[in-house]
């Protein structure tokens, strides 16, 4: 399940980082034919691969076939992700979906349809797998029932994410301005992630058992024994459920939900048929061990720490990448597809970060949490040997599959060997608990040490500085190719003003004015800079006043009139400066940056009072 969850994280990441495209680009498009061709190609490849393995099946033993089948499924899932990425980045799938009614306004519907396309690729895999392996591997019939079971399982993993998106959509409709401000603020992003975790831990477990068609475990001696086990170990739960397999071959148990009011204990019918009552209680004691050692709460901590690391460092890392020589060379090259390149630049590092974290950090703790849960069975006298015998039966059932290396579990022989060693020497269990506690402490300390520089760099605005550095490099490169492009010179001047490089901004504005002498925005910006530039040797009040008048004649907007008022103030015509500023506040009282004009008026009036007092 962990592996499937990570696959869906990758798919969501691929789609949410998709490049934005203008709808007009789709008029001459090849989108639908290409997407259709990719579907057909994928269908042909899946059928070919399934047929090839099915032809080998008669010559493969029953314990080897599941291993080969699982390997094939892994390859097909990776292939589905690659084909989906091709649809998103090569065939404008996201832009095509946005052309549908209502989709442009709903990120939830957009993602639902985008994931729906990926589910169609999944259905191809499930359908062909059932066609060729229903007899020896997949025991659910008919094929439609198998596909529905797989689809319900998949939906259970992605519905929490879609729920968040639909909640955002609702608030965006009811409170559009407030929602936009909240999402643009750092606290808004943090609140959104906390809301996701709340849904994941409270609402998701009941939804999962509903989608997975779990049913209450009937009254029986086994149910009474599990209830008594929970009472002995002081573990609260909402219900004990039978978990129907989605492949017809799932002998396992699980616990979902971090809190008692939303916690479910799941057990599959195959496990009940395979094991005796004592072995089932030993397996359930393992699952309760996850609760007793607070593993589910630690999962939340891992998600939170990863989120904060990503929040503090990801934008900084991307901004730094944009300024490196190789990336700058690629951006400045004429290879085309810049939007796709920028989307990939955002998506691929994040994808790599996810894979590294889940594979090595999260995977390390998962394996050791599983081992600690195994050891929890030893807390009840006489129960440990039954867990060993349960693993031996599961190992026999799984065959070679149970011996495979696994990033989130130790394999069956390793678990049996460790349990037998712990039964013979209780100090082994104590040592494992201590090592795991130290590992968790080291993780938290390292996270805090990483957190502090990130907070500092966020406060210093280094990411923004790197972005400005990249933008200035990009604009300068473009101007070498198009030296008479007025908009580029104007954009460069605005950027230089943002990063307080006023001399460069002044030169860029002179160049812009030379190319477009009647542009009011250029006249206004050049006038303002000539009036206010920090280097007094570069100030020119007379030219600034003249340019401000020209700009006002062409475009008497509030910000242009404000520049003219500043020019009058610099020329010591305080009455005229006050009159113009009062006119701005009277006629444009609802302007966004109203505080600037109020402060300007106060400055002019203060100067007027000072001058008047000196004259008196």
ABEGO torsion letter per residue (X at the ends): XAAAAAAAAAAAAAAAABBBBBAAAAAABAAAAAAAAAAAAAAAAAAAAAAAAAAAAAABBAAAAAAAAAAAAAAAAAAAAAAAAAAAAAAGAAAAAAABBGAAABAAAAAAAAAAAAAAAAAAAAAAAAAAAAAAABABOBAAAAAAAAAAAAAAAAAAAAAAAAAAAAAAAABAAAAAAAAABAAAAAAAAAAAAAAAAAAAAAAAAAAAGBBBBBBBAAAAAAAAAAAAAGBBBABBBBBBBAAGBBBBBBBBEABAAABBBBBBAAAAAABBAAAAAAAAAAAAAAAAAGAAAAAAAAAAAAAAAAAAAAAAAAAAAAABAAAAAAAABAAEGAAAAAAAAAAAAAAAAAAAAAAAAAAAAAAAAAAAAAAAAAABBGAAAAAAAAAAAAAAAAEAAAABBBAABBBAAAAAAAAAAAAABAAAAAAAAAAAAAAAAAAAAAAAAAAAAAAAAAAAGAAAAAAAAAAAAAAAAAAAABAABAAAAAAAAAAAAAAGBAAAAAAAAAAAAAABAABAAAAAAAAAAAAABABAAABBAAAAAAAAAAAAAABBBAAAAAAAAAAAAAAGBAAAAAAAAAAAAAABAABABAAAAAAAAAAAAAAAAAAAAAAX
